[in-house]
């Protein structure tokens, strides 16, 4: 297998593995372009990123309304951005420092580490303490983690989570060394995408 094909395969596998912290069916489904309860809009282009697909977890085959809806975008530099709006069946307090967000954030990071291991990735790395990141006046609990694929390529994800209008809003950007993508590219993508979404 060529190095280029191997890189593409690793990137595709990374995106498939990193889609969600929940172990639910990963099939495409139709979702509204405006999320009902939060009124967040997910148009064809958002902050320079292009809409790719959505998954409505309330619909078959997942049938899990608490997992909400996930929207997937790609940037001109081929970074993948996902935004999931969900409530796990309860009202979520606003902000990044409330107990529900802290608990769910820890669950999301632990799930990501397990998904990396399940995919055969090694050398999972993350800071010992998450940060608080602010985009467009909205604060998120955030962390960047990474792992090495079987093709010996390091892939990265930056995860953001906050409480917003009674729901969790989880945003993640994924990038790979194989595509000559950097953390600066990811940060630029978030600086454009998140304020465009969270207004």
Secondary structure, DSSP 8 states (H G I E B T S, - for coil): --HHHHHHHHHHHHHHHTS-SS----------SB-TTT--B--SEETTEEEEEEEETTSTTT--GGG-EEEEEE-TT--EEEEEEE-TTS-B-SBSSSHHHHHHHHHHHHHHHHHHHHTT-EEEEE-SS-EEEEETTEEEEEEEEEEE-TTS-EEEEEEEEEEETBEEEEEEEEEEGGGT--HHHHHHHHHHHHHHH--
